[in-house]
Amino acid sequence: MDYLNSNYDFEITDSILDYYNGKDEDVAVPDFVNIISDYTFCDNTHIKNVFIPDSVTEIYEDAFSGCVNLEKIELSKSIKRIDKRIFFDCKKLKEIIIPDSVISIEKSAFRGCKKLEKIKASFSEWRIGTSGASKVHTENWLSGASTTGVFE
């Protein structure tokens, strides 16, 4: 099934969000989407806030890279991995709450997030990047960000 909303902002095939071409500041991913493809929102300068429903189980690399005005994102409680460079160069991203379901944060996930002040997370078990480092070792995925993280 292909889906385009009334403004033709989303390109969705078989529950996979392939592309977003909208100019809205606030974006809610449709709740029948299961996967957000790589580069889906890449370089969109309009979006500021994104809501990702719990139906989404995977978000691929660079999905939001270059979204220089992205300030806030609410992640799905169903994702297990934050992929490589997913928020690369999201210069205005200030805070992110990482759901308990996440067990892996890949290399450079938040690289270039200059305004990132708070990462809220509570994990029982997870790994960062390729090093398998402990939860306080953040340099692989925070390089270029202004925070070291807040973990509960």
NURO-339195 format. One record per atom (N, C-alpha, C): residue in one letter; residue number from 1; atom name; x, y, z. Coordinates in nm, 3 decimals. Example, Ala and Ser with C-alpha at 12.3 -4.5 7.8 and 13.67 -1.06 7.14 Angstrom:
residues 2
['A',1,'N',[1.319,-0.569,0.780]];
['A',1,'CA',[1.230,-0.450,0.780]];
['A',1,'C',[1.320,-0.330,0.780]];
['S',2,'N',[1.285,-0.225,0.708]];
['S',2,'CA',[1.367,-0.106,0.714]];
['S',2,'C',[1.290,0.003,0.787]];
//
This chain:
residues 152
['M',1,'N',[0.083,-0.118,0.000]];
['M',1,'CA',[0.000,0.000,0.000]];
['M',1,'C',[0.088,0.124,0.000]];
['D',2,'N',[0.063,0.215,-0.088]];
['D',2,'CA',[0.132,0.343,-0.089]];
['D',2,'C',[0.041,0.446,-0.023]];
['Y',3,'N',[0.099,0.539,0.049]];
['Y',3,'CA',[0.021,0.639,0.120]];
['Y',3,'C',[0.086,0.776,0.102]];
['L',4,'N',[0.006,0.870,0.063]];
['L',4,'CA',[0.050,1.009,0.060]];
['L',4,'C',[-0.059,1.088,0.132]];
['N',5,'N',[-0.019,1.171,0.229]];
['N',5,'CA',[-0.124,1.248,0.298]];
['N',5,'C',[-0.176,1.357,0.205]];
['S',6,'N',[-0.275,1.431,0.251]];
['S',6,'CA',[-0.341,1.529,0.164]];
['S',6,'C',[-0.246,1.637,0.113]];
['N',7,'N',[-0.137,1.660,0.184]];
['N',7,'CA',[-0.039,1.759,0.139]];
['N',7,'C',[0.078,1.691,0.066]];
['Y',8,'N',[0.070,1.561,0.048]];
['Y',8,'CA',[0.177,1.485,-0.016]];
['Y',8,'C',[0.310,1.498,0.056]];
['D',9,'N',[0.303,1.507,0.190]];
['D',9,'CA',[0.424,1.523,0.270]];
['D',9,'C',[0.496,1.390,0.296]];
['F',10,'N',[0.421,1.282,0.313]];
['F',10,'CA',[0.479,1.152,0.345]];
['F',10,'C',[0.475,1.060,0.224]];
['E',11,'N',[0.583,0.984,0.207]];
['E',11,'CA',[0.584,0.875,0.110]];
['E',11,'C',[0.602,0.747,0.191]];
['I',12,'N',[0.498,0.664,0.192]];
['I',12,'CA',[0.497,0.544,0.274]];
['I',12,'C',[0.461,0.424,0.186]];
['T',13,'N',[0.542,0.319,0.196]];
['T',13,'CA',[0.518,0.196,0.122]];
['T',13,'C',[0.526,0.079,0.220]];
['D',14,'N',[0.418,0.001,0.228]];
['D',14,'CA',[0.417,-0.118,0.314]];
['D',14,'C',[0.461,-0.087,0.457]];
['S',15,'N',[0.407,0.015,0.518]];
['S',15,'CA',[0.435,0.055,0.657]];
['S',15,'C',[0.576,0.111,0.677]];
['I',16,'N',[0.645,0.141,0.568]];
['I',16,'CA',[0.779,0.200,0.576]];
['I',16,'C',[0.772,0.344,0.530]];
['L',17,'N',[0.809,0.436,0.619]];
['L',17,'CA',[0.814,0.577,0.584]];
['L',17,'C',[0.945,0.601,0.510]];
['D',18,'N',[0.934,0.629,0.381]];
['D',18,'CA',[1.052,0.644,0.296]];
['D',18,'C',[1.100,0.788,0.286]];
['Y',19,'N',[1.006,0.883,0.294]];
['Y',19,'CA',[1.046,1.021,0.270]];
['Y',19,'C',[0.942,1.117,0.328]];
['Y',20,'N',[0.992,1.227,0.380]];
['Y',20,'CA',[0.905,1.336,0.426]];
['Y',20,'C',[0.951,1.463,0.356]];
['N',21,'N',[0.857,1.529,0.289]];
['N',21,'CA',[0.889,1.648,0.213]];
['N',21,'C',[0.808,1.768,0.261]];
['G',22,'N',[0.755,1.760,0.383]];
['G',22,'CA',[0.669,1.866,0.433]];
['G',22,'C',[0.745,1.987,0.485]];
['K',23,'N',[0.669,2.090,0.513]];
['K',23,'CA',[0.725,2.214,0.565]];
['K',23,'C',[0.667,2.251,0.701]];
['D',24,'N',[0.601,2.154,0.766]];
['D',24,'CA',[0.544,2.178,0.898]];
['D',24,'C',[0.654,2.181,1.004]];
['E',25,'N',[0.633,2.262,1.108]];
['E',25,'CA',[0.726,2.265,1.220]];
['E',25,'C',[0.704,2.147,1.313]];
['D',26,'N',[0.578,2.105,1.327]];
['D',26,'CA',[0.541,1.992,1.412]];
['D',26,'C',[0.496,1.877,1.323]];
['V',27,'N',[0.561,1.763,1.340]];
['V',27,'CA',[0.533,1.648,1.255]];
['V',27,'C',[0.499,1.527,1.342]];
['A',28,'N',[0.387,1.465,1.312]];
['A',28,'CA',[0.349,1.339,1.377]];
['A',28,'C',[0.353,1.230,1.271]];
['V',29,'N',[0.438,1.132,1.291]];
['V',29,'CA',[0.447,1.020,1.199]];
['V',29,'C',[0.316,0.940,1.212]];
['P',30,'N',[0.255,0.902,1.100]];
['P',30,'CA',[0.130,0.825,1.106]];
['P',30,'C',[0.147,0.697,1.188]];
['D',31,'N',[0.043,0.659,1.261]];
['D',31,'CA',[0.055,0.547,1.354]];
['D',31,'C',[0.052,0.409,1.291]];
['F',32,'N',[0.046,0.400,1.161]];
['F',32,'CA',[0.056,0.269,1.096]];
['F',32,'C',[0.197,0.245,1.040]];
['V',33,'N',[0.287,0.340,1.061]];
['V',33,'CA',[0.425,0.325,1.016]];
['V',33,'C',[0.501,0.237,1.116]];
['N',34,'N',[0.579,0.140,1.063]];
['N',34,'CA',[0.662,0.053,1.146]];
['N',34,'C',[0.810,0.084,1.137]];
['I',35,'N',[0.853,0.138,1.022]];
['I',35,'CA',[0.995,0.165,0.999]];
['I',35,'C',[1.010,0.304,0.939]];
['I',36,'N',[1.111,0.377,0.987]];
['I',36,'CA',[1.149,0.504,0.925]];
['I',36,'C',[1.282,0.478,0.856]];
['S',37,'N',[1.284,0.491,0.724]];
['S',37,'CA',[1.402,0.461,0.642]];
['S',37,'C',[1.515,0.560,0.667]];
['D',38,'N',[1.633,0.521,0.623]];
['D',38,'CA',[1.747,0.612,0.631]];
['D',38,'C',[1.721,0.735,0.544]];
['Y',39,'N',[1.765,0.849,0.593]];
['Y',39,'CA',[1.755,0.980,0.526]];
['Y',39,'C',[1.611,1.031,0.508]];
['T',40,'N',[1.515,0.975,0.576]];
['T',40,'CA',[1.374,1.012,0.559]];
['T',40,'C',[1.348,1.161,0.579]];
['F',41,'N',[1.402,1.218,0.685]];
['F',41,'CA',[1.381,1.360,0.716]];
['F',41,'C',[1.508,1.442,0.689]];
['C',42,'N',[1.609,1.380,0.639]];
['C',42,'CA',[1.742,1.440,0.623]];
['C',42,'C',[1.737,1.579,0.558]];
['D',43,'N',[1.805,1.673,0.622]];
['D',43,'CA',[1.821,1.811,0.573]];
['D',43,'C',[1.691,1.890,0.564]];
['N',44,'N',[1.586,1.846,0.633]];
['N',44,'CA',[1.463,1.924,0.636]];
['N',44,'C',[1.484,2.038,0.736]];
['T',45,'N',[1.478,2.159,0.690]];
['T',45,'CA',[1.506,2.275,0.775]];
['T',45,'C',[1.380,2.332,0.841]];
['H',46,'N',[1.265,2.273,0.815]];
['H',46,'CA',[1.139,2.325,0.868]];
['H',46,'C',[1.099,2.263,1.001]];
['I',47,'N',[1.125,2.134,1.018]];
['I',47,'CA',[1.073,2.066,1.136]];
['I',47,'C',[1.143,2.108,1.265]];
['K',48,'N',[1.062,2.125,1.369]];
['K',48,'CA',[1.113,2.159,1.503]];
['K',48,'C',[1.079,2.050,1.604]];
['N',49,'N',[0.964,1.987,1.589]];
['N',49,'CA',[0.919,1.886,1.683]];
['N',49,'C',[0.865,1.766,1.607]];
['V',50,'N',[0.906,1.646,1.652]];
['V',50,'CA',[0.861,1.523,1.587]];
['V',50,'C',[0.808,1.426,1.692]];
['F',51,'N',[0.692,1.370,1.663]];
['F',51,'CA',[0.636,1.265,1.747]];
['F',51,'C',[0.639,1.135,1.668]];
['I',52,'N',[0.700,1.032,1.726]];
['I',52,'CA',[0.709,0.902,1.661]];
['I',52,'C',[0.626,0.804,1.742]];
['P',53,'N',[0.519,0.748,1.684]];
['P',53,'CA',[0.429,0.660,1.760]];
['P',53,'C',[0.496,0.527,1.795]];
['D',54,'N',[0.436,0.458,1.890]];
['D',54,'CA',[0.491,0.331,1.937]];
['D',54,'C',[0.484,0.220,1.832]];
['S',55,'N',[0.412,0.241,1.724]];
['S',55,'CA',[0.410,0.143,1.615]];
['S',55,'C',[0.545,0.133,1.545]];
['V',56,'N',[0.628,0.237,1.556]];
['V',56,'CA',[0.759,0.239,1.491]];
['V',56,'C',[0.858,0.157,1.574]];
['T',57,'N',[0.915,0.055,1.510]];
['T',57,'CA',[1.010,-0.033,1.579]];
['T',57,'C',[1.155,-0.011,1.535]];
['E',58,'N',[1.175,0.055,1.420]];
['E',58,'CA',[1.310,0.079,1.370]];
['E',58,'C',[1.319,0.216,1.304]];
['I',59,'N',[1.430,0.283,1.331]];
['I',59,'CA',[1.463,0.410,1.265]];
['I',59,'C',[1.606,0.395,1.215]];
['Y',60,'N',[1.623,0.406,1.085]];
['Y',60,'CA',[1.755,0.380,1.027]];
['Y',60,'C',[1.846,0.502,1.025]];
['E',61,'N',[1.972,0.475,0.998]];
['E',61,'CA',[2.077,0.578,1.005]];
['E',61,'C',[2.045,0.703,0.924]];
['D',62,'N',[2.091,0.814,0.977]];
['D',62,'CA',[2.079,0.946,0.915]];
['D',62,'C',[1.934,0.990,0.893]];
['A',63,'N',[1.840,0.927,0.961]];
['A',63,'CA',[1.698,0.958,0.941]];
['A',63,'C',[1.667,1.106,0.963]];
['F',64,'N',[1.734,1.167,1.061]];
['F',64,'CA',[1.709,1.308,1.092]];
['F',64,'C',[1.835,1.394,1.074]];
['S',65,'N',[1.939,1.341,1.016]];
['S',65,'CA',[2.064,1.417,1.003]];
['S',65,'C',[2.041,1.545,0.923]];
['G',66,'N',[2.103,1.651,0.970]];
['G',66,'CA',[2.092,1.780,0.901]];
['G',66,'C',[1.962,1.855,0.926]];
['C',67,'N',[1.879,1.807,1.017]];
['C',67,'CA',[1.756,1.880,1.054]];
['C',67,'C',[1.797,1.988,1.154]];
['V',68,'N',[1.851,2.096,1.103]];
['V',68,'CA',[1.918,2.197,1.186]];
['V',68,'C',[1.824,2.271,1.281]];
['N',69,'N',[1.694,2.266,1.258]];
['N',69,'CA',[1.599,2.334,1.347]];
['N',69,'C',[1.523,2.239,1.439]];
['L',70,'N',[1.553,2.110,1.432]];
['L',70,'CA',[1.488,2.013,1.519]];
['L',70,'C',[1.527,2.041,1.664]];
['E',71,'N',[1.426,2.063,1.748]];
['E',71,'CA',[1.450,2.094,1.889]];
['E',71,'C',[1.410,1.980,1.982]];
['K',72,'N',[1.303,1.909,1.946]];
['K',72,'CA',[1.250,1.807,2.036]];
['K',72,'C',[1.198,1.690,1.955]];
['I',73,'N',[1.225,1.572,2.005]];
['I',73,'CA',[1.172,1.452,1.941]];
['I',73,'C',[1.124,1.357,2.049]];
['E',74,'N',[1.007,1.301,2.026]];
['E',74,'CA',[0.953,1.199,2.116]];
['E',74,'C',[0.963,1.067,2.045]];
['L',75,'N',[1.052,0.981,2.094]];
['L',75,'CA',[1.078,0.853,2.029]];
['L',75,'C',[0.974,0.749,2.067]];
['S',76,'N',[0.957,0.655,1.977]];
['S',76,'CA',[0.871,0.540,2.000]];
['S',76,'C',[0.922,0.458,2.118]];
['K',77,'N',[0.832,0.405,2.196]];
['K',77,'CA',[0.871,0.319,2.308]];
['K',77,'C',[0.899,0.177,2.261]];
['S',78,'N',[0.898,0.156,2.130]];
['S',78,'CA',[0.921,0.022,2.074]];
['S',78,'C',[1.056,0.006,2.007]];
['I',79,'N',[1.131,0.114,1.989]];
['I',79,'CA',[1.260,0.100,1.921]];
['I',79,'C',[1.364,0.040,2.015]];
['K',80,'N',[1.454,-0.037,1.958]];
['K',80,'CA',[1.560,-0.101,2.036]];
['K',80,'C',[1.697,-0.040,2.010]];
['R',81,'N',[1.709,0.032,1.899]];
['R',81,'CA',[1.841,0.083,1.861]];
['R',81,'C',[1.830,0.225,1.808]];
['I',82,'N',[1.925,0.309,1.849]];
['I',82,'CA',[1.939,0.442,1.791]];
['I',82,'C',[2.057,0.430,1.696]];
['D',83,'N',[2.028,0.438,1.567]];
['D',83,'CA',[2.124,0.405,1.463]];
['D',83,'C',[2.230,0.513,1.444]];
['K',84,'N',[2.329,0.481,1.362]];
['K',84,'CA',[2.441,0.572,1.333]];
['K',84,'C',[2.391,0.705,1.277]];
['R',85,'N',[2.447,0.812,1.330]];
['R',85,'CA',[2.426,0.949,1.280]];
['R',85,'C',[2.277,0.986,1.270]];
['I',86,'N',[2.193,0.921,1.347]];
['I',86,'CA',[2.049,0.945,1.334]];
['I',86,'C',[2.012,1.092,1.356]];
['F',87,'N',[2.084,1.159,1.448]];
['F',87,'CA',[2.058,1.301,1.476]];
['F',87,'C',[2.180,1.387,1.441]];
['F',88,'N',[2.264,1.340,1.352]];
['F',88,'CA',[2.386,1.411,1.313]];
['F',88,'C',[2.353,1.554,1.268]];
['D',89,'N',[2.421,1.650,1.329]];
['D',89,'CA',[2.408,1.792,1.294]];
['D',89,'C',[2.269,1.850,1.319]];
['C',90,'N',[2.196,1.795,1.415]];
['C',90,'CA',[2.070,1.857,1.458]];
['C',90,'C',[2.110,1.963,1.560]];
['K',91,'N',[2.154,2.074,1.511]];
['K',91,'CA',[2.221,2.177,1.591]];
['K',91,'C',[2.135,2.237,1.702]];
['K',92,'N',[2.003,2.232,1.691]];
['K',92,'CA',[1.916,2.292,1.792]];
['K',92,'C',[1.850,2.190,1.883]];
['L',93,'N',[1.880,2.062,1.865]];
['L',93,'CA',[1.822,1.959,1.951]];
['L',93,'C',[1.872,1.982,2.093]];
['K',94,'N',[1.777,2.003,2.187]];
['K',94,'CA',[1.812,2.039,2.325]];
['K',94,'C',[1.801,1.923,2.422]];
['E',95,'N',[1.700,1.841,2.403]];
['E',95,'CA',[1.674,1.734,2.499]];
['E',95,'C',[1.613,1.615,2.429]];
['I',96,'N',[1.651,1.498,2.476]];
['I',96,'CA',[1.592,1.377,2.422]];
['I',96,'C',[1.570,1.279,2.536]];
['I',97,'N',[1.457,1.215,2.533]];
['I',97,'CA',[1.427,1.110,2.629]];
['I',97,'C',[1.437,0.978,2.554]];
['I',98,'N',[1.527,0.895,2.599]];
['I',98,'CA',[1.550,0.767,2.533]];
['I',98,'C',[1.467,0.661,2.606]];
['P',99,'N',[1.376,0.594,2.535]];
['P',99,'CA',[1.288,0.497,2.601]];
['P',99,'C',[1.364,0.375,2.655]];
['D',100,'N',[1.304,0.310,2.751]];
['D',100,'CA',[1.363,0.191,2.813]];
['D',100,'C',[1.390,0.078,2.715]];
['S',101,'N',[1.316,0.077,2.605]];
['S',101,'CA',[1.331,-0.031,2.506]];
['S',101,'C',[1.466,-0.027,2.434]];
['V',102,'N',[1.533,0.088,2.433]];
['V',102,'CA',[1.660,0.103,2.361]];
['V',102,'C',[1.772,0.027,2.433]];
['I',103,'N',[1.840,-0.060,2.359]];
['I',103,'CA',[1.953,-0.133,2.415]];
['I',103,'C',[2.084,-0.102,2.343]];
['S',104,'N',[2.076,-0.022,2.235]];
['S',104,'CA',[2.197,0.007,2.158]];
['S',104,'C',[2.191,0.150,2.103]];
['I',105,'N',[2.299,0.224,2.123]];
['I',105,'CA',[2.314,0.357,2.064]];
['I',105,'C',[2.440,0.352,1.979]];
['E',106,'N',[2.423,0.370,1.850]];
['E',106,'CA',[2.534,0.353,1.757]];
['E',106,'C',[2.622,0.479,1.748]];
['K',107,'N',[2.737,0.460,1.689]];
['K',107,'CA',[2.839,0.564,1.680]];
['K',107,'C',[2.787,0.692,1.615]];
['S',108,'N',[2.824,0.805,1.674]];
['S',108,'CA',[2.793,0.939,1.624]];
['S',108,'C',[2.644,0.968,1.616]];
['A',109,'N',[2.564,0.901,1.697]];
['A',109,'CA',[2.420,0.921,1.695]];
['A',109,'C',[2.381,1.067,1.718]];
['F',110,'N',[2.456,1.136,1.804]];
['F',110,'CA',[2.424,1.275,1.837]];
['F',110,'C',[2.537,1.371,1.799]];
['R',111,'N',[2.622,1.331,1.711]];
['R',111,'CA',[2.735,1.415,1.670]];
['R',111,'C',[2.686,1.545,1.608]];
['G',112,'N',[2.744,1.655,1.653]];
['G',112,'CA',[2.709,1.786,1.600]];
['G',112,'C',[2.586,1.848,1.664]];
['C',113,'N',[2.532,1.784,1.767]];
['C',113,'CA',[2.415,1.838,1.838]];
['C',113,'C',[2.466,1.940,1.941]];
['K',114,'N',[2.497,2.057,1.895]];
['K',114,'CA',[2.564,2.160,1.975]];
['K',114,'C',[2.483,2.209,2.094]];
['K',115,'N',[2.351,2.204,2.086]];
['K',115,'CA',[2.265,2.256,2.195]];
['K',115,'C',[2.215,2.147,2.288]];
['L',116,'N',[2.252,2.023,2.261]];
['L',116,'CA',[2.202,1.912,2.340]];
['L',116,'C',[2.252,1.924,2.484]];
['E',117,'N',[2.157,1.947,2.575]];
['E',117,'CA',[2.190,1.968,2.714]];
['E',117,'C',[2.153,1.850,2.802]];
['K',118,'N',[2.053,1.773,2.760]];
['K',118,'CA',[2.006,1.666,2.847]];
['K',118,'C',[1.963,1.544,2.766]];
['I',119,'N',[2.017,1.433,2.806]];
['I',119,'CA',[1.973,1.304,2.754]];
['I',119,'C',[1.922,1.227,2.874]];
['K',120,'N',[1.794,1.201,2.874]];
['K',120,'CA',[1.734,1.129,2.986]];
['K',120,'C',[1.712,0.985,2.944]];
['A',121,'N',[1.766,0.895,3.025]];
['A',121,'CA',[1.755,0.753,2.993]];
['A',121,'C',[1.764,0.670,3.119]];
['S',122,'N',[1.697,0.559,3.120]];
['S',122,'CA',[1.714,0.461,3.227]];
['S',122,'C',[1.715,0.324,3.162]];
['F',123,'N',[1.830,0.261,3.167]];
['F',123,'CA',[1.848,0.134,3.100]];
['F',123,'C',[1.891,0.029,3.200]];
['S',124,'N',[1.847,-0.091,3.178]];
['S',124,'CA',[1.898,-0.199,3.260]];
['S',124,'C',[2.018,-0.264,3.191]];
['E',125,'N',[2.016,-0.265,3.058]];
['E',125,'CA',[2.127,-0.323,2.983]];
['E',125,'C',[2.131,-0.260,2.844]];
['W',126,'N',[2.249,-0.211,2.803]];
['W',126,'CA',[2.261,-0.155,2.670]];
['W',126,'C',[2.407,-0.136,2.634]];
['R',127,'N',[2.432,-0.108,2.507]];
['R',127,'CA',[2.568,-0.084,2.462]];
['R',127,'C',[2.572,0.041,2.376]];
['I',128,'N',[2.690,0.101,2.367]];
['I',128,'CA',[2.707,0.225,2.293]];
['I',128,'C',[2.811,0.203,2.184]];
['G',129,'N',[2.774,0.241,2.062]];
['G',129,'CA',[2.870,0.232,1.951]];
['G',129,'C',[2.920,0.091,1.931]];
['T',130,'N',[3.042,0.080,1.884]];
['T',130,'CA',[3.098,-0.052,1.859]];
['T',130,'C',[3.184,-0.101,1.973]];
['S',131,'N',[3.205,-0.017,2.073]];
['S',131,'CA',[3.297,-0.052,2.179]];
['S',131,'C',[3.234,-0.137,2.289]];
['G',132,'N',[3.100,-0.142,2.295]];
['G',132,'CA',[3.035,-0.216,2.402]];
['G',132,'C',[3.061,-0.151,2.537]];
['A',133,'N',[3.078,-0.021,2.537]];
['A',133,'CA',[3.116,0.052,2.658]];
['A',133,'C',[3.002,0.060,2.758]];
['S',134,'N',[3.036,0.096,2.878]];
['S',134,'CA',[2.935,0.111,2.983]];
['S',134,'C',[2.850,0.234,2.958]];
['K',135,'N',[2.741,0.246,3.031]];
['K',135,'CA',[2.647,0.355,3.007]];
['K',135,'C',[2.702,0.492,3.038]];
['V',136,'N',[2.810,0.506,3.109]];
['V',136,'CA',[2.866,0.639,3.134]];
['V',136,'C',[2.970,0.678,3.031]];
['H',137,'N',[3.006,0.589,2.944]];
['H',137,'CA',[3.105,0.617,2.840]];
['H',137,'C',[3.032,0.666,2.715]];
['T',138,'N',[3.026,0.796,2.697]];
['T',138,'CA',[2.939,0.853,2.594]];
['T',138,'C',[3.012,0.911,2.475]];
['E',139,'N',[3.143,0.915,2.474]];
['E',139,'CA',[3.211,0.990,2.368]];
['E',139,'C',[3.188,0.937,2.227]];
['N',140,'N',[3.166,0.808,2.210]];
['N',140,'CA',[3.144,0.754,2.076]];
['N',140,'C',[3.020,0.809,2.009]];
['W',141,'N',[2.914,0.831,2.084]];
['W',141,'CA',[2.790,0.874,2.023]];
['W',141,'C',[2.754,1.019,2.053]];
['L',142,'N',[2.828,1.083,2.145]];
['L',142,'CA',[2.802,1.223,2.177]];
['L',142,'C',[2.905,1.318,2.119]];
['S',143,'N',[3.003,1.269,2.047]];
['S',143,'CA',[3.109,1.357,2.000]];
['S',143,'C',[3.050,1.477,1.926]];
['G',144,'N',[3.092,1.594,1.968]];
['G',144,'CA',[3.040,1.718,1.909]];
['G',144,'C',[2.919,1.773,1.980]];
['A',145,'N',[2.865,1.701,2.077]];
['A',145,'CA',[2.751,1.751,2.155]];
['A',145,'C',[2.805,1.821,2.279]];
['S',146,'N',[2.718,1.899,2.345]];
['S',146,'CA',[2.765,1.979,2.458]];
['S',146,'C',[2.733,1.916,2.592]];
['T',147,'N',[2.696,1.790,2.594]];
['T',147,'CA',[2.655,1.726,2.720]];
['T',147,'C',[2.723,1.591,2.737]];
['T',148,'N',[2.718,1.541,2.857]];
['T',148,'CA',[2.767,1.405,2.882]];
['T',148,'C',[2.653,1.312,2.917]];
['G',149,'N',[2.532,1.364,2.931]];
['G',149,'CA',[2.417,1.278,2.955]];
['G',149,'C',[2.368,1.280,3.098]];
['V',150,'N',[2.243,1.252,3.115]];
['V',150,'CA',[2.181,1.237,3.246]];
['V',150,'C',[2.117,1.100,3.247]];
['F',151,'N',[2.163,1.014,3.335]];
['F',151,'CA',[2.113,0.878,3.337]];
['F',151,'C',[2.050,0.849,3.472]];
['E',152,'N',[1.934,0.788,3.468]];
['E',152,'CA',[1.862,0.755,3.592]];
['E',152,'C',[1.849,0.606,3.608]];
//
